[in-house]
């Protein structure tokens, strides 16, 4: 007997499949342990169906552990039934895609996936009978099976899960990355050698000698002039490696690309979003983003082309203010003795047989410290296997992840103690360049805070989950607690940070002064881990104080700004460069008291204008450079701006520096961050910036000629109009180096001649920061010079820390007198003469 045709009987009863998500759920063949919808899920589904179903772009904001996956699947199922068009669920990685497929099976929702042996789109997806679940790299690449532009597969509805991490993956997929050992890297570097040297001859020499992690941008006017040569090189290698996946995306927009050179890679990325090329996503009838409640959604406007209305009015359940217990602990606030090295080494040497210990660090260089202490740094291909072992109770060794703040779920005992060690920084050269040019940008700070919040959420994956989060490293502590940056966090995170500050205060109040700070810290950990009832009640009471307030004026301004920038990008994509420049000028008008950011946007305008008028572009670039001299130096000669002391005395300059901070805590945190950056082996950009800030803090006029003028030494201090310190930084040279190389000496000597030319041979102490004190046999420096070695750098840092501590001990540091400052500079060995006699040693000639 053939199967009974129930469909025919249903049709005779005029029965149609329901499209209401809640009714769909009631009809699913769920597994027995899958219960009814939570109230928060039901509320979001109802609001979407009744009020927002026909809006193209929607953002669903739900707490971690509230069941976003089920909500996303039900929304897709609803649109699939109603539109009778394919539906697509996109995850940030393969691991999470497999997890969604397993969850869908438990819920009774039919899904399909790609065959491991084939990239062909499943028939069940194309005929709209099942939801296709896949991962972001499968959809967003130049050779996507979903095709590009008008050839893209027509899709009815798409859900992008963990949307913020997907944006990063999309940017990465549309960036050409050429490694230093690739022929294309060498050929393009050779094409722009002269122009790169004009933007920093010393930096270019260090990059090509593999002695720095600095970045040089290829000037956009040179890129336009030599476009054909670049096109020829890239076309020649377009079938090689990863280039074959990015080349189809960028080959017709190469003129709109920007390129950046480092000692390890050359990156080429489009200056405008390429999301419009992915037609399956861009043109879907319904686009739904799943977002955590702590995340800022403003970047969806530019990154994914979402309408501003969807960002201003997301769909969220506001009855639940928070979820899970994140116990933020900042050891440095308990005691100055609890520095990063002490806390990390103690934690990693302590057994934790009942739970997992995980560290998130911003770089692989930072991860090496953990590896030396016995931690495991999983390779990318082994990462999820290592996480699975944690989930299965294998807690013996600490796991450390480098620059991985998303896409990792560490629920329950797999991670009860999470270390966040260091402020996240951008991976792409384009973003890193922007961060070095614009130090105080709202947009950049929102991006950093978002990464931090992603990291904070790795160890708490449900409403009853709990995790201690140890915040260490001065730069991260300064960002989280600083008055100018803490405002970028969500209300939940701000409250958790406030609780962390109170925990530190209580720990100080309830412990004896003689008690070992490590014991105090670990007693606090144990109280939380052992589920102290009073602690739990305290946490709940404090978190319940959170107000579900509306978006602030500052948040709305950022959203509106990014929307204008998106409109400018649309104009540029349509070759309307005049309109794009005009829109960005409106953005500049909205920015208050931030010349660096105004300059950054003016450089974008200059980049747009070069396509219609070289003269107007140069004029705009000159204006940008005057506002922010970390940007590209214009192709016309600009005279050096001589660094002069002026009429303001040293003590007044120190007070001016102190007055730049609204509180003692902000000053202390800034100086600790400065001293942390002033370390051997630190990022060269951070080190040189720290040298500049150190000079400013000490009452000197301080500049970075190589960075700002594209010529001269790394740093220049002016103690008075006839007393200078020329400083060249080689802090990334290995500590055991025995000699100063010929190339390093020659570069240093060139900078000495630069000084003599621009400063009429004024009195100058020439200092090379490097571990070696002796010149190699073929090296030569024409004038008397000095070396600042690590042991004396440590002494200088110690004295500066004591100096700042003495200032903070005063009731009102802003009003500190000249006499007191003179005494403090004397007692801490920070007078001008001290820098010439106590911290430096004469360069020695080669013997042998």
TIMIVO-11138 format. One line per 10 residues: number of its first residue (from 1); their letters; for each residue y, z, x of C-alpha. Coordinates in steps of 0.05 Angstrom, whole numbers, plus 32768, in hexadecimal, padded with zeros to 4 digits. Each point is the difference from the previous one (the first is absolute). Layout:
BEGIN
NUM) a) Y Z X; ...
This chain:
BEGIN
1) xxxxxxxxxx) 8000 8000 8000; 8046 7FEF 801C; 8033 8038 8007; 8021 8014 7FBF; 8044 7FDF 7FFA; 802D 803C 7FF2; 803D 7FD7 8013; 7FF7 7FD3 7FC4; 7FFB 803D 7FD2; 803E 801E 801F
11) xxxxxxxxxx) 8027 7FC0 7FF6; 7FEC 7FFF 7FB7; 801E 8045 7FFA; 8041 7FE8 8022; 7FF5 8033 8038; 802B 7FF6 803E; 7FFB 8026 8041; 8035 8037 8003; 8039 7FF7 8032; 801A 8048 7FFC
21) xxxxxxxxxx) 7FEA 8021 8042; 7FEA 8040 7FDE; 7FD5 7FDB 7FCD; 7FE2 7FD7 8039; 7FED 8040 8023; 7FDF 801E 7FC2; 7FD4 7FC3 7FFB; 7FE8 8000 8049; 7FB9 8013 8014; 8015 8037 802F
31) xxxxxxxxxx) 7FD3 802A 802A; 7FF0 8044 7FE2; 802C 8028 8030; 803E 7FD6 7FF0; 8026 8024 7FC9; 803C 7FF0 7FD5; 8042 7FE8 801A; 802F 8035 801D; 803F 800B 7FD9; 802A 7FE4 8039
41) xxxxxxxxxx) 7FD5 7FC0 8001; 8004 7FF9 7FB4; 804B 8009 8001; 800C 7FCB 8036; 7FD1 7FCF 7FDD; 8021 800A 7FBD; 8047 7FF8 801B; 7FEC 7FC1 8025; 7FDF 7FE1 7FC3; 8036 8011 7FCF
51) xxxxxxxxxx) 803F 7FF4 8029; 7FF2 7FDB 8041; 7FC4 7FD3 7FF7; 8029 7FC1 7FFD; 802D 8012 803B; 7FE9 7FD7 803B; 8009 8036 8035; 7FE9 8048 7FF5; 7FF8 803B 802F; 7FCF 8037 7FED
61) xxxxxxxxxx) 8010 8042 8022; 7FCA 8036 7FFE; 7FED 803C 8029; 7FC6 7FFB 8031; 7FC0 8012 7FDD; 801A 7FEF 7FBB; 7FD5 7FC2 7FF9; 802D 7FC5 8014; 7FC4 7FD4 800C; 7FE6 8006 7FB9
71) xxxxxxxxxx) 8046 7FF4 7FE4; 8008 7FC1 802A; 7FBC 7FE5 7FEB; 800E 800D 7FB6; 8044 7FDD 8004; 7FDF 7FC4 8020; 7FC8 7FFF 7FCC; 8034 8002 7FC9; 8027 7FC5 801D; 7FC0 7FDA 800F
81) xxxxxxxxxx) 7FEB 8004 7FB7; 8044 7FF0 7FE4; 8015 7FC8 8030; 7FBA 7FE3 800B; 8014 7FF4 8048; 7FE3 8019 8042; 800F 8048 8014; 8004 801A 8048; 7FFD 8047 801D; 8019 8003 8048
91) xxxxxxxxxx) 7FF1 803B 802E; 801F 800F 8044; 7FBD 7FF7 8025; 7FB6 7FEF 7FF9; 7FEB 8049 7FFF; 802B 8010 7FC3; 7FEC 7FBF 7FDE; 7FB7 8016 8002; 8015 8043 7FE5; 8024 7FE0 7FC5
101) xxxxxxxxxx) 7FC4 7FD5 7FF0; 7FD3 803E 7FFF; 8032 8025 7FD4; 8005 7FC6 7FD0; 7FB4 8000 7FF9; 8001 8049 7FED; 8036 7FF3 7FCD; 7FDA 7FC5 7FE2; 8035 7FCC 8013; 7FE3 7FBF 8018
111) xxxxxxxxxx) 8019 7FE7 8043; 7FED 7FCB 8033; 800D 7FF8 804A; 7FFB 7FCC 8036; 7FBC 7FEE 801A; 7FFA 8018 8048; 7FE6 7FBB 8014; 8036 7FD9 7FDC; 804B 8000 7FF3; 7FF8 7FD9 7FBF
121) xxxxxxxxxx) 8022 8020 7FC4; 7FCC 801D 7FD0; 7FF5 7FDA 7FC0; 8005 8040 7FD8; 8046 8009 801A; 8016 7FB9 7FF2; 7FE5 8000 7FB9; 8022 8043 7FF3; 7FC0 8025 7FEF; 8005 8034 8038
131) xxxxxxxxxx) 8036 8020 802B; 7FFF 7FEA 8048; 8007 803B 8031; 8014 7FEE 8047; 802D 8017 8039; 8046 7FED 8015; 7FEF 7FD6 803E; 7FD4 7FD3 7FD5; 803A 7FEE 7FD3; 803C 7FFF 802E
141) xxxxxxxxxx) 7FF4 7FD2 803B; 8012 7FB8 8010; 7FB9 7FE7 7FF3; 7FF5 8029 7FC1; 7FC9 7FEB 7FD1; 8034 800A 7FC9; 802A 7FC7 8020; 804B 7FFC 800B; 803D 7FE9 7FD8; 7FF1 7FCF 7FC7
151) xxxxxxxxxx) 7FB7 7FFD 8013; 7FF6 804B 7FF3; 7FCA 8017 7FD0; 801E 8011 7FBC; 7FF9 804A 7FF0; 800F 8027 7FC1; 8006 8046 801C; 7FFD 8022 8044; 7FFE 8048 8015; 8015 8014 8046
161) xxxxxxxxxx) 7FE4 8045 8011; 801F 802C 8035; 8039 7FCF 7FFE; 802A 801C 8039; 7FC9 7FF6 8033; 7FF3 7FBA 7FE4; 8048 7FED 8010; 7FF4 8010 804A; 7FC0 7FD6 7FFE; 8025 7FC5 7FE1
171) xxxxxxxxxx) 8036 8003 8035; 7FCB 8003 8036; 7FDC 7FC5 7FE2; 803F 7FD6 8002; 8013 8010 8049; 7FEA 7FD6 803A; 7FE8 802D 8038; 7FF5 7FE1 8045; 7FE1 802D 8034; 8019 7FFF 8047
181) xxxxxxxxxx) 7FC0 7FDF 801A; 8007 7FC6 7FCF; 801D 7FBE 8019; 8030 7FFB 7FC5; 8020 8043 8014; 800D 7FE6 8046; 801A 7FBC 7FEA; 8031 801C 7FCD; 8018 8036 8030; 800E 7FC9 8033
191) xxxxxxxxxx) 8027 7FD7 7FCD; 8030 803A 7FF3; 8000 8020 8045; 804B 7FF4 800C; 8016 8018 7FBC; 7FD5 803E 8004; 801D 8012 8044; 8045 7FFA 7FE2; 7FEC 8035 7FCE; 7FEA 8030 8037
201) xxxxxxxxxx) 7FEB 7FE8 8044; 7FE4 8043 8014; 7FD9 8009 7FC0; 7FE5 7FB9 8005; 7FE9 800E 8048; 7FDD 8040 7FE9; 7FDF 7FDD 7FC6; 7FE5 7FC7 802A; 7FEA 8033 8035; 7FDC 8028 7FCA
211) xxxxxxxxxx) 8029 803E 8011; 801E 8012 7FBD; 7FF3 8003 7FB6; 8046 7FE5 7FF1; 800D 7FC5 7FD2; 802E 7FC4 8008; 8012 7FD3 7FC5; 8004 7FB6 800B; 8048 7FEC 7FEC; 7FFE 7FDB 7FBD
221) xxxxxxxxxx) 8030 7FCA 8019; 7FD1 7FF1 803A; 7FC5 8000 7FCF; 8024 7FCB 7FD7; 8014 7FD7 803C; 7FB8 7FFF 801C; 7FDD 7FFE 7FBD; 7FDB 7FBF 8010; 7FE4 801C 8041; 7FE6 803F 7FDD
231) xxxxxxxxxx) 7FE3 7FD7 7FC7; 7FDB 7FD5 8033; 7FE2 803D 8023; 7FEA 8023 7FC0; 7FE3 7FC0 7FE3; 7FD7 7FF6 803F; 7FDE 8043 7FF8; 8002 8004 7FB4; 7FB4 8000 7FFB; 7FF6 803A 8030
241) xxxxxxxxxx) 7FF0 8048 7FED; 802C 8023 7FCD; 8035 7FC9 8005; 7FD6 7FD4 7FD2; 800B 8033 7FC8; 804B 8008 8009; 8014 7FBA 8014; 7FF8 7FE1 7FBA; 8030 8035 7FE5; 8037 7FF8 8034
251) xxxxxxxxxx) 7FFC 7FB8 8019; 8032 7FE7 7FCC; 802E 803C 8006; 8000 8005 804C; 804C 7FF5 8003; 8009 803F 7FD6; 7FD5 8029 802E; 8014 8034 8034; 7FD9 800E 803F; 7FF8 803E 802B
261) xxxxxxxxxx) 7FE4 8008 8046; 7FDD 803D 801D; 7FD4 800A 803D; 7FC2 7FFC 7FD5; 8010 7FCC 7FCB; 8031 7FCF 7FE2; 8009 8005 7FB5; 801D 7FCC 7FD1; 8010 8014 7FB8; 8027 7FE0 7FC8
271) xxxxxxxxxx) 8044 801E 7FF5; 7FF5 7FFB 7FB5; 7FC5 8015 7FD7; 7FC7 7FCE 7FF8; 7FE3 8021 7FC2; 8015 7FC4 7FD6; 7FCE 7FD5 8025; 7FC6 8029 7FE3; 8004 7FE1 7FBB; 7FC4 8024 7FE4
281) xxxxxxxxxx) 8025 8042 8008; 8048 7FE8 7FFA; 7FF5 7FD9 7FC0; 7FCD 802D 7FDD; 8013 800E 7FB7; 7FF8 804B 800C; 8009 8024 8043; 7FEF 8049 8003; 800A 802D 803C; 7FDE 8043 8007
291) xxxxxxxxxx) 802C 8032 8025; 7FFD 804A 8012; 8034 802D 7FE1; 801B 8014 8044; 800E 7FB8 8015; 8042 7FDB 7FFD; 7FF6 7FBD 7FDE; 8040 7FDE 8016; 7FDB 7FD6 8034; 7FD9 7FDC 7FC9
301) xxxxxxxxxx) 803F 7FD9 7FF1; 8003 7FDC 8043; 7FB9 8008 8017; 7FDE 7FE8 7FC0; 8039 7FDE 7FDA; 7FFF 8032 7FC7; 8037 8003 7FCD; 8032 8039 8008; 7FF3 8018 7FB8; 7FB7 8011 8011
311) xxxxxxxxxx) 8017 802B 803B; 8037 8024 7FD9; 7FD1 800D 7FC5; 7FB8 8008 8016; 7FC9 8019 7FD1; 7FEE 8047 8011; 7FE8 8040 7FDF; 8035 8035 800E; 7FDB 8039 7FE0; 7FDC 800E 8042
321) xxxxxxxxxx) 8032 8013 8036; 7FD0 8004 803B; 7FB7 7FFC 8013; 7FD7 8021 8036; 8013 8034 8035; 8022 7FE8 803F; 800F 803B 802C; 8033 7FE6 8031; 8003 802B 803F; 8034 7FF6 8036
331) xxxxxxxxxx) 7FE9 802B 803B; 8041 7FF7 8026; 8025 8026 7FC9; 7FD2 803C 800A; 800B 8003 804B; 801D 7FD4 8037; 7FC0 800E 8026; 7FD9 7FD7 7FCD; 8012 7FBD 801E; 7FD8 7FC1 7FF5
341) xxxxxxxxxx) 7FD4 8007 803E; 7FEE 8048 7FF2; 7FF0 7FF5 7FB6; 7FD8 7FC1 800A; 7FD7 8019 803B; 7FF0 8042 7FDC; 7FEC 7FDE 7FBF; 7FD3 7FCE 8022; 7FDD 8035 8029; 7FF2 802B 7FC2
351) xxxxxxxxxx) 7FBF 7FF4 7FDA; 8005 7FEC 7FB7; 7FB8 7FFB 7FE6; 8013 8003 7FB6; 8034 7FC9 7FFC; 801D 7FC3 8022; 803C 7FFF 802E; 8026 7FBE 8003; 803F 7FEB 8026; 8030 7FC7 7FF0
361) xxxxxxxxxx) 802A 7FE9 803B; 8032 7FC7 8005; 7FE1 7FDB 803B; 7FC1 7FF5 8029; 8025 801D 803C; 8009 8040 7FD9; 7FB7 7FFF 7FEB; 7FEA 8003 8049; 8016 8049 8003; 7FCF 800F 7FC8
371) xxxxxxxxxx) 7FC8 7FD8 8020; 8008 802A 803F; 7FF7 803E 7FD5; 7FBF 7FE5 7FE3; 8018 7FDC 7FC1; 7FE2 7FBE 7FE9; 802E 7FC4 7FF7; 7FD8 7FD0 7FD4; 8007 7FB6 800A; 8018 7FD9 7FC4
381) xxxxxxxxxx) 7FBA 7FE7 7FF0; 7FE4 8047 8005; 8036 8024 7FDB; 7FE0 8005 7FBB; 7FBD 8011 801D; 8022 803B 8024; 8021 8015 7FBF; 7FBD 7FFD 7FDB; 7FE2 802F 8034; 8037 8031 7FF1
391) xxxxxxxxxx) 7FF2 7FFB 7FB6; 7FB7 800E 800F; 8011 8041 8024; 8001 7FEA 8049; 803C 802A 8015; 7FF0 800D 804A; 8036 7FD4 801E; 8048 7FF3 7FEF; 8012 7FBA 7FE9; 8042 7FE2 8016
401) xxxxxxxxxx) 801F 7FC1 7FE1; 8038 7FD9 8021; 8038 7FE7 7FD3; 7FD3 8003 7FC3; 8023 8024 7FC7; 7FE1 7FDC 7FC5; 7FBD 7FE5 7FE8; 7FDC 803F 8016; 7FE3 8030 7FCC; 7FEC 8045 801B
411) xxxxxxxxxx) 7FEF 802A 7FC4; 7FE8 8048 7FFC; 7FDC 801C 803E; 8005 7FBE 8025; 8046 8016 8013; 801A 8046 7FF5; 802E 7FFD 803C; 802A 7FC3 800E; 802E 7FF9 803D; 803D 7FD2 7FF9
421) xxxxxxxxxx) 8015 7FF8 8048; 803F 7FD7 800A; 802E 7FD6 7FD5; 7FE1 7FBE 7FEA; 801F 7FC1 801C; 7FF9 7FB8 7FEF; 7FC8 7FD6 801B; 8020 7FBB 7FFB; 8031 7FEB 8036; 8032 7FEB 7FCA
431) xxxxxxxxxx) 8001 8045 7FE0; 8001 8023 8044; 803C 7FD5 8014; 8024 8012 7FC0; 7FF3 804B 800B; 801E 7FFC 8046; 803E 7FDC 7FE7; 800D 802B 7FC2; 7FF3 8049 800C; 801B 801D 7FBF
441) xxxxxxxxxx) 7FEE 7FCC 7FCC; 7FEF 8018 7FBA; 7FCE 7FC8 7FF9; 7FDD 8012 8041; 8000 804A 7FF1; 7FE2 7FF4 7FBB; 7FCA 7FD6 8022; 7FF1 8038 8032; 7FFE 8036 7FCB; 7FD1 7FD5 7FD7
451) xxxxxxxxxx) 7FD0 7FFB 803B; 8003 804C 800A; 7FF1 800C 7FB6; 7FC5 7FD1 8004; 7FE6 8029 803A; 800C 8042 7FDC; 7FD4 7FE8 7FC7; 7FC2 7FEC 8029; 7FDF 8044 7FFA; 800F 800F 7FB7
461) xxxxxxxxxx) 7FDD 7FCF 7FD1; 7FFD 8026 7FBF; 8023 8035 7FD6; 7FD2 8039 801A; 7FFD 7FE7 8048; 8024 8027 8036; 8012 7FF4 8049; 802A 8020 8037; 802F 7FCD 801F; 8019 8013 8045
471) xxxxxxxxxx) 8042 7FDE 8012; 800A 7FFD 804A; 8029 7FD9 8033; 804C 8008 8001; 8011 7FBB 7FE6; 7FD7 800A 7FC1; 8018 8047 7FF5; 8048 7FE8 8009; 7FF7 7FC8 7FCD; 7FDE 802D 7FCC
481) xxxxxxxxxx) 8032 8039 8007; 803F 7FDC 8014; 8038 8003 7FCE; 800E 7FB6 8006; 7FB8 7FE8 7FF7; 7FDA 8032 7FD5; 8024 7FE4 7FC3; 7FD5 7FC2 8003; 7FC1 8025 7FE9; 7FE7 8007 7FB9
491) xxxxxxxxxx) 800E 8041 7FDA; 7FB6 8013 8009; 8002 7FF8 804B; 8043 8023 8006; 7FE4 803C 7FDB; 7FC2 8001 802C; 802C 7FFF 803E; 8029 8039 7FE3; 7FC0 8027 7FF5; 7FEE 7FF2 8049
501) xxxxxxxxxx) 8042 801C 8017; 7FF4 803E 7FD6; 7FBA 8008 801D; 801E 8000 8046; 8034 8033 7FEB; 7FCB 802E 7FE0; 7FD3 7FFA 803D; 803A 8017 802C; 8012 8039 7FD2; 7FB9 801A 7FF7
511) xxxxxxxxxx) 7FEA 7FFD 8049; 8011 802C 803B; 802E 7FE4 8036; 7FCB 800D 8034; 7FCA 7FDB 7FD9; 7FE7 7FBF 801E; 801F 7FC6 7FD9; 7FBE 7FDA 8001; 7FDE 803B 7FDE; 8038 8002 7FCC
521) xxxxxxxxxx) 7FF8 7FB5 7FF4; 7FB4 8003 7FF9; 8004 803D 7FD2; 802D 7FD7 7FD3; 7FCE 7FC6 8002; 7FC6 802E 7FEE; 8025 801F 7FC6; 8009 7FBB 7FE1; 7FBA 7FE7 8012; 7FDF 803F 7FE4
531) xxxxxxxxxx) 8024 7FF3 7FBE; 802B 803E 7FFD; 8010 8009 7FB7; 8048 8017 800D; 800C 7FC2 802A; 7FE5 7FD2 7FCA; 802C 8022 7FCC; 803D 7FFB 802D; 7FF4 7FB6 800C; 7FF8 7FF0 7FB6
541) xxxxxxxxxx) 803E 8028 7FED; 802B 7FDD 8034; 7FE6 7FBB 7FEF; 800B 800C 7FB6; 804A 8006 8010; 8004 7FB5 800C; 802D 7FDC 7FD0; 7FED 7FBB 7FE8; 8046 7FE5 800C; 8016 7FB8 7FFA
551) xxxxxxxxxx) 800E 7FD3 803B; 803B 8016 802A; 803E 7FD6 800B; 7FEA 7FF6 8048; 7FBC 7FE7 7FEA; 801F 7FCF 7FCF; 802F 7FE6 8035; 7FC5 7FF1 802E; 7FDC 7FDC 7FC7; 803D 7FD7 7FEF
561) xxxxxxxxxx) 800B 7FEF 8049; 7FB9 7FE8 8009; 8006 7FD7 7FC1; 803E 7FDE 801C; 7FDC 7FF2 8041; 7FC7 7FE1 7FD8; 8032 7FD3 7FDC; 801B 7FEB 8044; 7FBA 7FF0 8018; 7FF3 7FD6 7FC1
571) xxxxxxxxxx) 8040 7FD9 800F; 7FEB 7FF4 8048; 7FBA 7FEA 7FEA; 8025 7FCC 7FD5; 802A 7FEB 803D; 8040 801D 7FE2; 8017 8022 803F; 8047 8008 7FE8; 7FEA 8027 7FC3; 7FD0 802B 8029
581) xxxxxxxxxx) 8039 8013 8030; 802F 800F 7FC6; 7FCE 8030 7FE0; 7FF5 8026 8041; 804B 8008 8009; 7FFF 8025 7FBD; 7FC9 802D 801B; 802C 8010 803D; 8039 8015 7FD3; 7FD3 8034 7FDF
591) xxxxxxxxxx) 7FEF 8022 8043; 802B 803B 8013; 800A 801C 8047; 7FC7 7FDC 8022; 8018 7FC9 8030; 7FBA 7FF8 801C; 7FE5 7FEB 7FBD; 803C 7FD5 7FF0; 7FF5 7FDD 8042; 7FB7 7FF6 7FF2
601) xxxxxxxxxx) 8010 7FDD 7FBE; 8037 7FD7 8020; 7FCD 7FE7 8033; 7FD5 7FE9 7FC5; 803D 7FDB 7FE5; 800A 7FDF 8043; 7FB7 7FEC 8000; 8009 7FDF 7FBC; 8041 7FDE 8013; 7FE3 7FE0 803F
611) xxxxxxxxxx) 7FDD 7FCF 7FD2; 8042 7FE5 7FE5; 8036 8010 8034; 7FF6 8014 8048; 8049 8016 8007; 7FFE 802E 7FC3; 7FBD 801C 8017; 801C 8012 8045; 803D 8020 7FDF; 7FD3 802A 7FD3
621) xxxxxxxxxx) 7FD4 8014 803B; 803C 8017 8028; 8014 802C 7FC6; 7FB9 801B 7FFB; 7FFF 8010 804A; 8043 8024 7FFE; 7FE5 802C 7FC7; 7FBC 800C 8022; 7FF7 7FED 8049; 7FB5 800B 7FFD
631) xxxxxxxxxx) 7FFC 7FBD 7FDD; 7FFD 7FBA 801F; 8037 7FF2 8031; 8026 7FC2 7FE6; 7FFA 7FBF 8027; 8049 8005 8015; 8014 802E 803A; 8018 8045 7FEA; 8023 8029 8036; 7FE0 8043 8013
641) xxxxxxxxxx) 801F 803C 7FDD; 800E 8030 8038; 7FE6 8047 7FF5; 803A 802F 800B; 8007 804B 7FF6; 8044 7FFF 7FDE; 802C 803C 7FEF; 7FCA 802A 7FDF; 7FE4 8036 802D; 7FB6 800E 800C
651) xxxxxxxxxx) 8000 8041 7FD8; 8020 7FDE 7FC4; 7FCB 7FC9 8003; 7FC9 8034 7FFF; 8020 8020 7FC2; 8005 7FBB 7FE0; 7FB5 7FF7 800C; 7FF1 8044 7FE2; 802C 7FF2 7FC3; 7FD5 7FC3 7FF1
661) xxxxxxxxxx) 7FCB 802F 7FE4; 8009 8025 7FBE; 7FD3 803A 8014; 7FE4 8024 803C; 7FBB 7FE9 7FEB; 8014 7FB7 8000; 801D 8007 8046; 7FC2 8024 801A; 7FD1 7FCC 7FE2; 8028 7FC6 801C
671) xxxxxxxxxx) 7FFF 801D 8046; 7FB6 800F 7FFD; 7FF4 7FB7 7FEA; 802D 7FE9 803A; 7FD9 8029 8032; 7FBD 7FE8 7FE5; 8017 7FB7 8009; 8018 8011 8047; 7FB8 8003 8019; 7FD9 7FDA 8033
681) xxxxxxxxxx) 7FD9 7FC8 7FDF; 8029 8002 7FC0; 8016 7FC1 7FDC; 8035 7FDF 802D; 8030 7FF5 7FC6; 7FFB 8049 7FEC; 8007 8018 8048; 803F 7FD7 800E; 801E 8015 7FBE; 7FF1 8049 8011
691) xxxxxxxxxx) 8024 7FF7 8043; 803C 7FE6 7FDB; 7FFF 8039 7FCE; 7FF7 8033 8038; 803F 7FE6 8021; 8026 8005 7FBF; 7FE6 8047 7FF3; 8018 8015 8045; 8047 7FE7 7FF4; 7FFB 7FBE 8026
701) xxxxxxxxxx) 8013 7FBC 7FE6; 7FBD 7FDE 7FFB; 7FE9 7FB8 7FF5; 7FC4 7FD2 8009; 801C 7FC1 8021; 7FBE 7FDA 8002; 7FF5 800D 7FB6; 8048 7FF8 7FE9; 801E 7FCD 8030; 7FBE 7FDD 8013
711) xxxxxxxxxx) 8013 800C 8049; 8002 803B 802F; 7FD6 803F 8006; 7FD9 8024 7FCA; 8032 8039 7FFC; 8046 800F 8018; 8023 8044 7FFC; 8049 800B 800C; 8011 8048 8016; 8049 7FED 800A
721) xxxxxxxxxx) 8024 7FC0 8010; 7FED 8003 8049; 7FBA 801D 7FFA; 7FC5 7FDA 7FE4; 7FB4 8005 7FFD; 7FDA 7FBE 8000; 7FBA 800D 7FE7; 7FC4 7FD1 8000; 7FC2 8017 7FDA; 7FB9 7FF2 8017
731) xxxxxxxxxx) 7FDF 8039 7FDA; 7FC3 7FD6 7FEF; 7FEC 7FF8 8048; 7FBF 8026 800D; 800D 8046 801D; 7FD4 7FF4 803D; 8027 7FC2 8018; 8010 8009 804A; 8037 7FCC 800A; 8039 7FDC 7FDE
741) xxxxxxxxxx) 7FF0 7FB6 7FFA; 802B 7FC8 801B; 800F 7FE5 7FB9; 8016 8045 7FE8; 802D 800B 803C; 801E 7FBA 7FF8; 800E 800C 7FB6; 8020 8043 8010; 802B 7FE1 8037; 8018 7FCA 7FCF
751) xxxxxxxxxx) 8017 8036 7FD1; 8025 8023 8039; 8025 7FBE 800E; 800E 7FFA 7FB5; 8021 8045 8002; 8029 7FEF 803D; 8019 7FC0 7FDF; 8014 8021 7FBF; 8019 8044 8019; 8023 7FED 8041
761) xxxxxxxxxx) 7FD0 8029 802A; 8011 8042 7FDD; 7FDA 803E 8018; 7FBA 7FFA 7FE4; 7FBE 8025 8009; 7FC8 7FCC 7FFB; 7FC0 801E 7FE3; 7FBC 7FE0 7FF7; 7FD1 8028 7FD3; 7FBB 7FF1 801E
771) xxxxxxxxxx) 7FC6 802A 801C; 8002 7FDE 8045; 8036 8016 8032; 7FF2 7FCD 8037; 800F 7FB6 8001; 7FC6 7FD0 800D; 8003 7FDC 8043; 8021 7FC1 7FE3; 802F 8024 7FD0; 804B 8008 800C
781) xxxxxxxxxx) 803B 8024 7FDE; 8044 7FF1 801E; 8023 8043 7FF1; 7FEE 8049 8003; 7FD7 8011 7FC3; 7FD8 803A 7FE3; 7FBE 800C 7FDD; 7FF5 802D 7FC3; 7FB7 8013 8001; 7FD6 8021 7FCA
791) xxxxxxxxxx) 8005 8047 801D; 804C 7FFD 7FFF; 8000 7FDF 7FBC; 7FD8 803B 7FE6; 8033 802F 8021; 803A 7FDA 7FE0; 7FE0 8002 7FBC; 7FF3 804B 8006; 8048 800D 8012; 801A 7FD5 7FC8
801) xxxxxxxxxx) 7FD3 8024 7FCE; 801B 8043 8019; 8048 7FE5 7FFA; 7FF6 7FEC 7FB8; 7FDD 8042 7FF2; 803D 8025 801A; 802E 7FD7 7FD4; 7FD5 800E 7FC3; 8004 804A 800F; 804B 7FFF 7FF0
811) xxxxxxxxxx) 8015 8011 7FB9; 8028 7FBF 7FF9; 7FEC 7FCB 8034; 8035 7FD0 7FE4; 8037 802F 8019; 7FE2 8011 8044; 8037 8007 8034; 800C 7FDA 8041; 7FF5 803F 8029; 7FBD 800D 7FDF
821) xxxxxxxxxx) 7FE9 7FB8 8009; 8014 8002 8049; 7FD7 8040 800A; 7FC4 7FE1 7FDC; 8003 7FC0 8029; 8004 802A 803F; 7FC8 8030 7FEF; 7FD2 7FC7 7FEA; 8010 7FD4 803D; 801E 7FC7 7FD8
831) xxxxxxxxxx) 8042 7FF6 8024; 800F 7FBA 801C; 7FF0 8017 8046; 7FBC 8019 7FE9; 7FEB 7FBA 7FEC; 8010 7FE8 8046; 7FDE 8038 8026; 7FCB 8024 7FD7; 7FD9 7FCA 7FDA; 7FFF 7FC4 802D
841) xxxxxxxx) 7FE5 7FEF 8045; 8016 7FC8 8030; 7FD6 7FC1 8000; 7FD6 7FFC 803E; 7FEF 7FC3 802A; 7FBA 7FE7 8009; 7FDB 801E 803C; 7FC3 7FDD 801C
